[in-house]
Amino acid sequence: MSEADIARAEEKVAAARERLLGSTHALQARLKPSVLADDAWKAAREKGQEVAADAVRAVRERPVISSAAAIGLAAFVARRPIAKLFGLLRSKDQ
């Protein structure tokens, strides 16, 4: 191997090292916890917007069914206060 071949090989090694370091720095930047959290937040926000748009579309297409579902959910959530109210009304009647 001549001196020129060795010099070219060393240049190739140096260039490969620089590419590797550049890739490593880019990877480190992408894997920072703040960047990962920001990406996750953006993805969740986008998915939430999609779900909200789908919900609005479903309510517009079927308002009666949507109202019935909302009333059922509200009754389920408020079941204990409703039960107490009926218990009070029942005890007053007796």
DSSP file (Angstrom, degrees, kcal/mol; ACC not computed):
  #  RESIDUE AA STRUCTURE BP1 BP2  ACC     N-H-->O    O-->H-N    N-H-->O    O-->H-N    TCO  KAPPA ALPHA  PHI   PSI    X-CA   Y-CA   Z-CA
    1    1 A M              0   0    0      0, 0.0     2,-0.1     0, 0.0     0, 0.0   0.000 360.0 360.0 360.0 135.4    0.0    0.0    0.0
    2    2 A S     >  -     0   0    0      1,-0.1     4,-2.1     4,-0.0     5,-0.2  -0.375 360.0-106.1 -88.5 169.7    1.3    3.4   -0.9
    3    3 A E  H  > S+     0   0    0      1,-0.2     4,-2.3     2,-0.2     5,-0.1   0.863 121.7  54.2 -61.3 -36.5    1.3    6.5    1.1
    4    4 A A  H  > S+     0   0    0      2,-0.2     4,-2.5     1,-0.2    -1,-0.2   0.894 107.2  50.2 -66.5 -40.3   -1.5    7.9   -1.1
    5    5 A D  H  > S+     0   0    0      2,-0.2     4,-2.5     1,-0.2    -2,-0.2   0.906 111.3  48.7 -64.4 -41.3   -3.7    4.8   -0.4
    6    6 A I  H  X S+     0   0    0     -4,-2.1     4,-2.5     2,-0.2    -2,-0.2   0.903 111.0  50.3 -64.8 -41.4   -3.1    5.1    3.3
    7    7 A A  H  X S+     0   0    0     -4,-2.3     4,-2.2     2,-0.2    -2,-0.2   0.912 111.4  48.1 -64.2 -42.9   -4.0    8.8    3.2
    8    8 A R  H  X S+     0   0    0     -4,-2.5     4,-2.4     2,-0.2    -2,-0.2   0.912 111.8  50.0 -64.3 -41.3   -7.2    8.1    1.2
    9    9 A A  H  X S+     0   0    0     -4,-2.5     4,-2.4     1,-0.2    -2,-0.2   0.908 110.5  49.6 -63.3 -41.4   -8.2    5.3    3.7
   10   10 A E  H  X S+     0   0    0     -4,-2.5     4,-2.4     2,-0.2    -1,-0.2   0.879 110.1  51.3 -64.9 -37.4   -7.6    7.7    6.6
   11   11 A E  H  X S+     0   0    0     -4,-2.2     4,-2.6     2,-0.2    -2,-0.2   0.906 110.0  49.4 -64.8 -41.4   -9.8   10.3    4.9
   12   12 A K  H  X S+     0   0    0     -4,-2.4     4,-2.7     2,-0.2    -2,-0.2   0.911 111.2  49.4 -63.4 -41.8  -12.5    7.7    4.4
   13   13 A V  H  X S+     0   0    0     -4,-2.4     4,-2.5     2,-0.2    -2,-0.2   0.922 111.5  48.7 -63.1 -43.8  -12.3    6.7    8.1
   14   14 A A  H  X S+     0   0    0     -4,-2.4     4,-2.3     2,-0.2    -2,-0.2   0.906 112.5  48.3 -63.2 -42.4  -12.5   10.3    9.2
   15   15 A A  H  X S+     0   0    0     -4,-2.6     4,-2.3     2,-0.2    -2,-0.2   0.915 112.4  48.5 -65.2 -42.5  -15.5   11.0    7.0
   16   16 A A  H  X S+     0   0    0     -4,-2.7     4,-2.5     1,-0.2    -2,-0.2   0.900 110.4  52.1 -63.6 -40.1  -17.2    7.8    8.3
   17   17 A R  H  X S+     0   0    0     -4,-2.5     4,-2.7     1,-0.2    -2,-0.2   0.912 109.4  49.5 -61.8 -42.9  -16.5    8.9   11.8
   18   18 A E  H  X S+     0   0    0     -4,-2.3     4,-2.5     2,-0.2    -2,-0.2   0.902 111.2  49.0 -63.9 -41.4  -18.0   12.3   11.2
   19   19 A R  H  X S+     0   0    0     -4,-2.3     4,-2.5     2,-0.2    -1,-0.2   0.914 112.3  48.9 -63.0 -42.1  -21.1   10.8    9.7
   20   20 A L  H  X S+     0   0    0     -4,-2.5     4,-2.5     2,-0.2    -2,-0.2   0.921 112.0  47.7 -64.1 -44.2  -21.4    8.4   12.7
   21   21 A L  H  X S+     0   0    0     -4,-2.7     4,-2.6     2,-0.2    -2,-0.2   0.896 111.3  51.4 -64.0 -39.7  -21.0   11.3   15.2
   22   22 A G  H  X S+     0   0    0     -4,-2.5     4,-2.3     2,-0.2    -2,-0.2   0.918 111.6  46.9 -61.7 -43.4  -23.6   13.4   13.3
   23   23 A S  H  X S+     0   0    0     -4,-2.5     4,-2.5     2,-0.2    -2,-0.2   0.892 111.8  51.3 -64.7 -39.6  -26.0   10.5   13.4
   24   24 A T  H  X S+     0   0    0     -4,-2.5     4,-2.5     2,-0.2    -2,-0.2   0.915 110.7  47.6 -64.4 -43.3  -25.3    9.9   17.1
   25   25 A H  H  X S+     0   0    0     -4,-2.6     4,-2.2     2,-0.2    -2,-0.2   0.904 112.4  49.5 -64.9 -40.9  -25.9   13.6   17.9
   26   26 A A  H  X S+     0   0    0     -4,-2.3     4,-2.0     2,-0.2    -2,-0.2   0.913 112.1  48.5 -64.3 -41.5  -29.1   13.6   15.9
   27   27 A L  H  X S+     0   0    0     -4,-2.5     4,-1.7     1,-0.2    -2,-0.2   0.906 110.2  51.1 -65.1 -41.9  -30.3   10.5   17.7
   28   28 A Q  H  < S+     0   0    0     -4,-2.5     4,-0.3     1,-0.2    -1,-0.2   0.894 109.4  51.2 -62.2 -39.2  -29.4   11.9   21.1
   29   29 A A  H >< S+     0   0    0     -4,-2.2     3,-0.8     1,-0.2    -1,-0.2   0.892 111.5  47.1 -65.6 -38.8  -31.4   15.1   20.2
   30   30 A R  H 3< S+     0   0    0     -4,-2.0    -1,-0.2     1,-0.2    -2,-0.2   0.777 110.8  52.6 -73.2 -25.8  -34.5   13.0   19.2
   31   31 A L  T 3< S+     0   0    0     -4,-1.7    -1,-0.2    -5,-0.2    -2,-0.2   0.312  76.0 124.8 -96.0   9.1  -34.3   10.8   22.4
   32   32 A K    <>  -     0   0    0     -3,-0.8     4,-2.6    -4,-0.3     3,-0.3  -0.444  69.7-124.2 -63.5 140.1  -34.2   13.7   24.9
   33   33 A P  H  > S+     0   0    0      0, 0.0     4,-2.7     0, 0.0     5,-0.2   0.871 110.8  53.4 -55.5 -37.9  -37.0   13.3   27.4
   34   34 A S  H  > S+     0   0    0      2,-0.2     4,-2.2     1,-0.2     5,-0.1   0.895 110.6  46.2 -66.3 -38.0  -38.4   16.7   26.6
   35   35 A V  H  > S+     0   0    0     -3,-0.3     4,-2.6     2,-0.2    -1,-0.2   0.915 113.3  49.0 -69.6 -42.7  -38.5   15.9   22.9
   36   36 A L  H  X S+     0   0    0     -4,-2.6     4,-2.5     2,-0.2    -2,-0.2   0.915 112.7  48.1 -62.2 -42.5  -40.2   12.5   23.5
   37   37 A A  H  X S+     0   0    0     -4,-2.7     4,-2.5    -5,-0.2    -1,-0.2   0.900 111.5  50.2 -64.7 -40.5  -42.7   14.1   25.9
   38   38 A D  H  X S+     0   0    0     -4,-2.2     4,-2.4     2,-0.2    -2,-0.2   0.916 111.2  48.3 -64.7 -43.0  -43.5   16.9   23.3
   39   39 A D  H  X S+     0   0    0     -4,-2.6     4,-2.4     2,-0.2    -2,-0.2   0.914 112.3  48.9 -62.6 -43.0  -43.9   14.3   20.6
   40   40 A A  H  X S+     0   0    0     -4,-2.5     4,-2.5     1,-0.2    -2,-0.2   0.903 111.1  50.5 -63.5 -40.6  -46.2   12.2   22.8
   41   41 A W  H  X S+     0   0    0     -4,-2.5     4,-2.5     2,-0.2    -2,-0.2   0.912 110.8  48.8 -63.8 -42.9  -48.2   15.3   23.7
   42   42 A K  H  X S+     0   0    0     -4,-2.4     4,-2.4     2,-0.2    -2,-0.2   0.914 112.3  48.2 -63.3 -42.8  -48.6   16.3   20.0
   43   43 A A  H  X S+     0   0    0     -4,-2.4     4,-2.4     2,-0.2    -2,-0.2   0.912 112.9  47.8 -65.0 -42.1  -49.8   12.8   19.1
   44   44 A A  H  X S+     0   0    0     -4,-2.5     4,-2.6     2,-0.2    -2,-0.2   0.902 111.8  50.4 -65.3 -40.6  -52.3   12.7   22.0
   45   45 A R  H  X S+     0   0    0     -4,-2.5     4,-2.1     2,-0.2    -2,-0.2   0.915 111.4  48.1 -63.9 -43.0  -53.6   16.1   21.1
   46   46 A E  H  X S+     0   0    0     -4,-2.4     4,-1.9     2,-0.2    -2,-0.2   0.913 113.0  47.7 -64.0 -42.2  -54.1   15.1   17.4
   47   47 A K  H  X S+     0   0    0     -4,-2.4     4,-2.6     1,-0.2    -2,-0.2   0.898 110.2  53.0 -66.1 -39.6  -55.8   11.8   18.4
   48   48 A G  H  X S+     0   0    0     -4,-2.6     4,-2.5     1,-0.2    -1,-0.2   0.888 108.0  50.8 -61.9 -39.3  -58.0   13.8   20.8
   49   49 A Q  H  X S+     0   0    0     -4,-2.1     4,-2.3     2,-0.2    -1,-0.2   0.890 110.3  49.6 -65.0 -39.0  -59.0   16.1   18.0
   50   50 A E  H  X S+     0   0    0     -4,-1.9     4,-2.4     2,-0.2    -2,-0.2   0.927 111.9  47.9 -64.2 -44.8  -59.9   13.2   15.8
   51   51 A V  H  X S+     0   0    0     -4,-2.6     4,-2.4     1,-0.2    -2,-0.2   0.912 112.0  49.7 -63.7 -42.5  -62.0   11.6   18.6
   52   52 A A  H  X S+     0   0    0     -4,-2.5     4,-2.5     2,-0.2    -1,-0.2   0.912 110.8  49.5 -63.4 -42.2  -63.8   14.8   19.2
   53   53 A A  H  X S+     0   0    0     -4,-2.3     4,-2.2     1,-0.2    -1,-0.2   0.906 111.5  49.3 -63.6 -40.9  -64.5   15.3   15.5
   54   54 A D  H  X S+     0   0    0     -4,-2.4     4,-2.4     2,-0.2    -2,-0.2   0.893 110.8  50.6 -64.0 -39.5  -65.9   11.8   15.3
   55   55 A A  H  X S+     0   0    0     -4,-2.4     4,-2.4     2,-0.2    -2,-0.2   0.918 110.3  48.6 -65.6 -43.4  -68.1   12.3   18.4
   56   56 A V  H  X S+     0   0    0     -4,-2.5     4,-2.3     1,-0.2    -1,-0.2   0.919 112.0  49.5 -62.2 -43.0  -69.5   15.6   16.9
   57   57 A R  H  X S+     0   0    0     -4,-2.2     4,-2.0     1,-0.2    -2,-0.2   0.907 110.7  49.8 -62.8 -41.7  -70.2   13.8   13.7
   58   58 A A  H  X S+     0   0    0     -4,-2.4     4,-2.2     2,-0.2    -2,-0.2   0.894 110.5  50.0 -65.4 -39.8  -71.9   10.9   15.5
   59   59 A V  H  < S+     0   0    0     -4,-2.4    -1,-0.2     1,-0.2    -2,-0.2   0.901 111.3  48.9 -65.5 -39.8  -74.1   13.3   17.5
   60   60 A R  H  < S+     0   0    0     -4,-2.3    -1,-0.2     1,-0.2    -2,-0.2   0.868 114.0  46.0 -67.1 -34.9  -75.1   15.1   14.4
   61   61 A E  H  < S+     0   0    0     -4,-2.0    -2,-0.2     1,-0.2    -1,-0.2   0.850 129.9  20.6 -76.5 -33.9  -76.0   11.9   12.6
   62   62 A R     X  +     0   0    0     -4,-2.2     4,-2.2    -5,-0.2    -1,-0.2  -0.609  66.3 162.0-136.4  74.2  -77.9   10.4   15.5
   63   63 A P  H  > S+     0   0    0      0, 0.0     4,-2.3     0, 0.0     5,-0.2   0.857  76.9  51.5 -66.5 -34.8  -79.1   13.1   17.9
   64   64 A V  H  > S+     0   0    0      2,-0.2     4,-2.4     1,-0.2     5,-0.2   0.943 113.0  43.9 -68.2 -47.1  -81.8   10.9   19.6
   65   65 A I  H  > S+     0   0    0      1,-0.2     4,-2.3     2,-0.2    -1,-0.2   0.902 114.2  51.2 -64.2 -40.4  -79.4    8.0   20.3
   66   66 A S  H  X S+     0   0    0     -4,-2.2     4,-2.3     2,-0.2    -1,-0.2   0.902 110.5  48.9 -64.2 -41.0  -76.7   10.4   21.5
   67   67 A S  H  X S+     0   0    0     -4,-2.3     4,-2.6     2,-0.2    -2,-0.2   0.915 111.0  50.0 -64.7 -42.6  -79.1   12.1   23.9
   68   68 A A  H  X S+     0   0    0     -4,-2.4     4,-2.4     1,-0.2    -2,-0.2   0.903 111.4  48.9 -62.9 -40.5  -80.3    8.8   25.3
   69   69 A A  H  X S+     0   0    0     -4,-2.3     4,-2.4     2,-0.2    -1,-0.2   0.903 111.2  49.6 -65.8 -40.7  -76.7    7.7   25.8
   70   70 A A  H  X S+     0   0    0     -4,-2.3     4,-2.6     2,-0.2    -2,-0.2   0.907 111.6  48.5 -65.4 -41.3  -75.9   11.0   27.5
   71   71 A I  H  X S+     0   0    0     -4,-2.6     4,-2.5     2,-0.2    -2,-0.2   0.915 111.9  49.8 -64.3 -42.4  -78.9   10.7   29.8
   72   72 A G  H  X S+     0   0    0     -4,-2.4     4,-2.2     2,-0.2    -2,-0.2   0.907 111.9  47.7 -62.6 -42.0  -77.9    7.1   30.6
   73   73 A L  H  X S+     0   0    0     -4,-2.4     4,-2.6     2,-0.2    -2,-0.2   0.915 111.9  49.7 -65.5 -42.7  -74.4    8.1   31.4
   74   74 A A  H  X S+     0   0    0     -4,-2.6     4,-2.3     1,-0.2    -2,-0.2   0.907 111.2  49.6 -63.3 -40.9  -75.6   11.0   33.6
   75   75 A A  H  < S+     0   0    0     -4,-2.5    -1,-0.2     2,-0.2    -2,-0.2   0.889 111.6  49.3 -64.8 -38.7  -77.9    8.7   35.5
   76   76 A F  H >< S+     0   0    0     -4,-2.2     3,-1.2     1,-0.2     4,-0.2   0.929 112.6  46.5 -65.7 -44.3  -75.1    6.2   36.0
   77   77 A V  H 3< S+     0   0    0     -4,-2.6     3,-0.3     1,-0.3    -2,-0.2   0.880 119.4  40.6 -65.2 -38.0  -72.7    8.9   37.3
   78   78 A A  T 3X S+     0   0    0     -4,-2.3     4,-2.2    -5,-0.2    -1,-0.3   0.086  80.0 117.9 -98.2  23.5  -75.4   10.3   39.6
   79   79 A R  H <> S+     0   0    0     -3,-1.2     4,-2.5     1,-0.2    -1,-0.2   0.868  73.2  50.3 -62.7 -38.6  -76.9    7.0   40.8
   80   80 A R  H  > S+     0   0    0     -3,-0.3     4,-2.6    -4,-0.2    -1,-0.2   0.958 112.4  44.6 -68.3 -49.6  -76.0    7.4   44.4
   81   81 A P  H  > S+     0   0    0      0, 0.0     4,-2.3     0, 0.0    -1,-0.2   0.893 114.8  50.7 -60.6 -36.3  -77.5   10.9   44.8
   82   82 A I  H  X S+     0   0    0     -4,-2.2     4,-2.5     2,-0.2     5,-0.2   0.922 109.9  49.5 -65.1 -43.0  -80.6    9.8   42.9
   83   83 A A  H  X S+     0   0    0     -4,-2.5     4,-2.4    -5,-0.2    -1,-0.2   0.904 110.8  50.1 -62.7 -41.4  -80.9    6.7   45.1
   84   84 A K  H  X S+     0   0    0     -4,-2.6     4,-2.6     2,-0.2    -1,-0.2   0.913 109.7  51.6 -62.3 -42.0  -80.6    9.0   48.2
   85   85 A L  H  X S+     0   0    0     -4,-2.3     4,-2.5     2,-0.2    -2,-0.2   0.928 111.7  45.5 -61.6 -45.8  -83.3   11.3   46.8
   86   86 A F  H  X S+     0   0    0     -4,-2.5     4,-2.5     1,-0.2    -1,-0.2   0.876 111.4  53.7 -65.9 -36.0  -85.7    8.4   46.2
   87   87 A G  H  X S+     0   0    0     -4,-2.4     4,-2.3    -5,-0.2    -2,-0.2   0.916 110.5  46.5 -63.1 -42.6  -84.9    7.0   49.7
   88   88 A L  H  X S+     0   0    0     -4,-2.6     4,-1.9     2,-0.2    -2,-0.2   0.906 113.4  48.5 -64.5 -43.3  -85.8   10.4   51.2
   89   89 A L  H  X S+     0   0    0     -4,-2.5     4,-1.4     1,-0.2    -2,-0.2   0.897 112.3  48.9 -64.9 -39.3  -88.9   10.7   49.2
   90   90 A R  H  X S+     0   0    0     -4,-2.5     4,-1.1     1,-0.2    -2,-0.2   0.910 110.8  49.8 -66.2 -43.0  -90.0    7.2   50.2
   91   91 A S  H  < S+     0   0    0     -4,-2.3    -1,-0.2     1,-0.2    -2,-0.2   0.835 108.8  53.1 -68.3 -32.1  -89.3    7.7   53.9
   92   92 A K  H  < S+     0   0    0     -4,-1.9    -1,-0.2     1,-0.2    -2,-0.2   0.843 106.3  53.9 -70.3 -32.6  -91.4   11.0   53.8
   93   93 A D  H  <        0   0    0     -4,-1.4    -1,-0.2     1,-0.2    -2,-0.2   0.775 360.0 360.0 -71.7 -25.9  -94.3    9.1   52.3
   94   94 A Q     <        0   0    0     -4,-1.1    -1,-0.2    -3,-0.1    -2,-0.2   0.462 360.0 360.0 -88.6 360.0  -94.4    6.5   55.0
